[in-house]
Amino acid sequence: QQTANEGIKQSIVDGMENGKAYTITDIIKSVPACADLTNQRVSALMRQLVESGEVVRTEDKRKAYFTKVG
């Protein structure tokens, strides 16, 4: 499970454009590795990416957006 998660997290980071903000739904739609995952699972992976400093989380009108660092 953990190894699979690492691969999925890498796919998420690779699939994100620099400077573009994504919602969880955007990520599920735009990253093929996330197509079969639940919203909750992708949220958990995004939280891990935020903690590792690869992604920044911002909120606007109570909606979370994620932006790739770098």
Secondary structure as UniProt FT lines:
FT   HELIX           2..15
FT   STRAND          21..22
FT   HELIX           24..30
FT   HELIX           32..34
FT   TURN            35..36
FT   HELIX           39..51
FT   TURN            52..53
FT   STRAND          55..60
FT   TURN            61..62
FT   STRAND          63..68
//
